[in-house]
Amino acid sequence: MAAAALALSAAEAPPAPPGFAWTRLAEIRADLLKPSAWTMDHQRKGGSETYRIAPPKKEGGMAAALDINWVPDVSSQTGMLPSKYAAGLVATASQNHKIVERESGTLGSLATVAFRFADSGPGRDGLMVRYQIVANDQTGSLYVMAFEAPAREWTNAWKTGSVMMGRIRLDPSR
């Protein structure tokens, strides 16, 4: 279960696997295994932070990418605890897409849910997307991670995506 493979970032990070390096996401106090040739962009919108990690652009098509959004004060913005808001995101995705994989669990005080679907929205036809959402009801924050890749390349792309999403290290006080 990938969601359970998340780690709380209390101890020192283990050695990175070949082809990856630990990268600090300072604004959200998290650590991510980033593939060596991939780049990372960071944007702030209001109080939320967004990171996009992607390989070098290739000609003529979509490539794999990982987006990480951290949203503080979810309760004040939505009137719901982050875990309830996350459940609503899953319900909405279930109404709009055929979910092909779903799992949920906890990591300490954090609630986790992950799901995968084939995206058939305008301009996104042929993409496979896996969401992993981590809700922190104690701090009111929400991590929304989405790994996407062309469906025809999913099996190979997910070998990289599962390392990044499965080993991200989160600060539970954030």
ZIGI-V522131 format. One record per residue. RES is the residue in one small letter. PSI is psi in whole degrees, 0 to 359 (999 if undefined). OMEGA is omega as a letter, one per 30 degrees, with the letter a starting at -180 (none if undefined). D_FIRST is the distance of its C-alpha to the first C-alpha in Angstrom with 1 decimal. Layout:
res->{RES RES}
psi->{PSI PSI}
omega->{OMEGA OMEGA}
d_first->{D_FIRST D_FIRST}
This chain:
res->{m a a a a l a l s a a e a p p a p p g f a w t r l a e i r a d l l k p s a w t m d h q r k g g s e t y r i a p p k k e g g m a a a l d i n w v p d v s s q t g m l p s k y a a g l v a t a s q n h k i v e r e s g t l g s l a t v a f r f a d s g p g r d g l m v r y q i v a n d q t g s l y v m a f e a p a r e w t n a w k t g s v m m g r i r l d p s r}
psi->{115 322 324 343 352 154 147 137 55 316 172 143 144 168 144 144 161 136 359 157 144 133 132 129 83 320 332 8 57 160 139 141 112 130 143 317 354 156 162 133 149 136 149 131 112 233 354 156 138 132 142 124 124 155 171 143 141 153 140 30 182 150 167 154 153 125 135 121 131 125 120 166 44 319 316 334 330 344 12 153 151 322 323 321 318 318 323 323 319 317 317 316 321 328 329 345 157 111 125 351 138 140 155 163 198 155 97 238 4 138 137 147 142 145 158 144 160 125 132 26 166 126 1 5 134 6 144 137 134 121 144 120 132 119 132 94 336 320 346 12 165 133 126 113 135 122 128 151 156 136 322 343 6 310 315 316 324 339 322 314 321 328 314 311 328 345 11 140 120 146 115 348 358 999}
omega->{a a l a l l l a l a l a l l l l l l l l l l a l a a a l l l a l a l a a a l l l a l l l a l a a l l l l a l l a l a l l a l l l l l l l l a l l a a a l a a a l l a l l l l l l l a l l l l a a l a a a l l l a l l a l a l a l l l a l l a l l a l a a l l l a l l l a l a l a a a a a a l l a l l a l l a a l a a a a a l l a a l a a a a l a a l a l a none}
d_first->{0.0 3.8 5.6 5.6 6.7 9.6 12.7 15.9 18.8 21.2 21.6 22.6 20.1 19.4 21.1 19.9 19.0 21.9 22.6 20.9 22.5 21.5 22.9 23.8 23.5 26.4 26.9 23.6 23.3 20.1 19.4 17.9 17.8 20.2 21.2 24.8 26.6 24.8 26.6 25.7 27.7 27.8 29.5 30.3 31.1 32.6 30.4 27.2 25.9 24.5 23.4 23.2 22.1 23.4 24.9 28.7 30.0 30.9 33.8 33.6 30.1 26.8 24.5 20.9 20.5 18.2 19.7 19.0 21.0 21.7 23.9 25.8 27.7 25.8 27.6 31.0 30.2 28.8 30.0 26.4 24.0 21.2 18.6 21.1 21.6 17.9 18.0 21.1 19.6 17.1 20.1 22.2 19.8 19.7 23.5 23.9 21.4 19.8 16.1 14.5 10.9 9.8 7.3 8.6 9.0 11.2 11.8 15.4 17.4 15.2 13.7 10.7 10.2 9.1 11.0 12.8 16.4 19.5 21.9 25.5 27.2 30.5 30.2 26.5 26.8 24.7 21.9 18.2 16.4 12.9 13.1 11.1 13.4 13.9 16.8 19.1 21.6 23.6 24.5 24.4 22.3 19.6 17.5 16.9 15.3 15.9 15.5 18.0 19.7 22.2 20.8 22.8 21.2 17.6 16.3 18.2 17.5 13.7 14.1 15.5 13.6 10.1 12.1 13.7 11.0 8.5 11.5 13.7 15.6 16.9 20.0 19.7 23.4 23.1}
